[in-house]
Amino acid sequence: MNKTLILATFLGLTMALKSSAADVKEVWEKTCAKCHGADGKGDTKMGKKVGVKDMTDAKVQAAFTDEKAFKSLKEGIKDDDGKVRMKPVENLTDDDIKALVKQVRAFKP
């Protein structure tokens, strides 16, 4: 019985991790890709309009920490005049936001 419980727990965690990874891709497509593109290059109409940086560029990736990326996703980004450049992501847990940061880091060459 203990082996069954352990196996069921393991399978449940595995499924949760798989669904989390799928959810991140879905969130990226729905929330981020409009500006950042599916590939993170920012080569979209909106991305060019607002000056999105190329997340596949190692220098761009090196210019910010995971903490800064997390804060940007959670709180959004404003320019020096207080104009919103990126809205905060909504209805996501801190773990979801951490997964999005990992998604951004995956674009690093």
PyMOL commands that set and color helices and strands:
alter all, ss='L'
color gray80, all
select helices_A, chain A and resi 2-36+45-50+58-62+66-75+94-105
alter helices_A, ss='H'
color red, helices_A
select strands_A, chain A and resi 77-78+84-86
alter strands_A, ss='S'
color yellow, strands_A
deselect
rebuild
show_as cartoon
